[in-house]
Every structure is written in C-alpha cells, then in structure tokens.
C-alpha cells in the first residue's frame, strides 16, 4: 500500500482523524452543556474536579488532532518535507505534554480525596490515570524526537536542493 498521495495509507489515517475530530468536538460541546446545566456541579465533591480536568484535556486533544490532520494532508499531497510540519509537530508535542500533566494532576486530586470513594475505585481509577499520563508524556517526548529528526531531514533536503 502506498504511504503518500491519494488512495494511500495517509488518506485512510486522515479519515480516521476526521472522525476523531468530530467526536472530540461533540464531546467538548456535550460536556460543556452538561457542566453548565448543573451549576452545583462545581461544589458537590472533589471528584467533580477530576471530571473537569478530563474535560479540559479534550481541548489540547482537539489541537493535536487538528495538527496531525494538517501533517497528514501534506503527506496526501505528496509534500511531506514542509517546514510547517516542524511547527505542527511542536504543537502536537506541547498538547501531548499538557494532556499528560492534566492526568498527573488528576491522580493527585483523586489521592487527596481518599475518603470520598470506594476502595476498588481508589485503586483502579488512579492507576488508569497514571497509565494515561505516562502514555501521553512518553508520546510527547517521542514527538519531540521525531520533530528534531524531521527538522534535520528538511535541512539535508534543502542542502541537497541547493547543490543540484
């Protein structure tokens, strides 16, 4: 299967990213409506703060999806070595780190509110949040490495273009 161009792997990934973008927008709108409809939501208990943090993590996720859509669009157009992609990878890196930090803060908040939850919830929920946090932090670090490799590849390409 082709990676670049129309009817390629990048086109299939773009369709998947468009579906994710739509789902993320729907989740942001629906979550906002649910939170705004229940004004007492903010004062009920500590667990609601974790809901708000998870809701807030959807904003950098939306930014990351949009940046990846732009990157995959350049792949679809068979122009992968655009300098704009370096900036897009930087945006994705920052969004990933923000999501990882939000979930790490979420773990701390859950542990601060120990008395509010059942023992089973106290073990499973924070472990899931730690896993999500670590995944996004490592993903962010991976994107930084990819960004630097990409930057170097564009630099070599530009040098090569000048020598011909």
Long-range contacts (C-beta under 8 A, 24 or more apart in sequence): 3-75, 4-75, 4-76, 4-78, 4-80, 5-76, 5-78, 6-76, 8-75, 8-76, 10-72, 10-75, 10-76, 11-76, 13-72, 14-69, 14-72, 14-73, 14-76, 17-65, 17-68, 17-69, 17-72, 18-69, 20-65, 21-62, 21-65, 21-66, 21-69, 24-58, 24-61, 24-62, 24-65, 25-62, 27-58, 28-55, 28-58, 28-59, 28-62, 31-55, 31-58, 45-113, 45-116, 46-109, 46-112, 46-113, 46-116, 47-110, 47-113, 47-116, 47-117, 49-109, 50-106, 50-109, 50-110, 53-102, 53-103, 53-105, 53-106, 53-109, 54-102, 54-103, 54-106, 56-102, 57-98, 57-99, 57-102, 57-103, 60-94, 60-95, 60-96, 60-98, 60-99, 60-102, 61-95, 61-99, 63-91, 63-95, 64-91, 64-92, 64-95, 64-96, 64-99, 67-91, 67-92, 67-95, 68-92, 81-153, 81-154, 81-157, 82-154, 83-154, 85-150, 86-147, 86-150, 86-151, 86-154, 89-143, 89-146, 89-147, 89-150, 90-147, 92-143, 93-140, 93-143, 93-144, 93-147, 94-140, 96-136, 96-137, 96-139, 96-140, 96-143, 97-136, 97-137, 97-140, 99-132, 99-136, 100-132, 100-133, 100-134, 100-135, 100-136, 100-137, 100-139, 100-140, 101-133, 101-137, 103-129, 103-130, 103-132, 103-133, 103-136, 104-129, 104-130, 104-133, 104-137, 106-133, 107-133
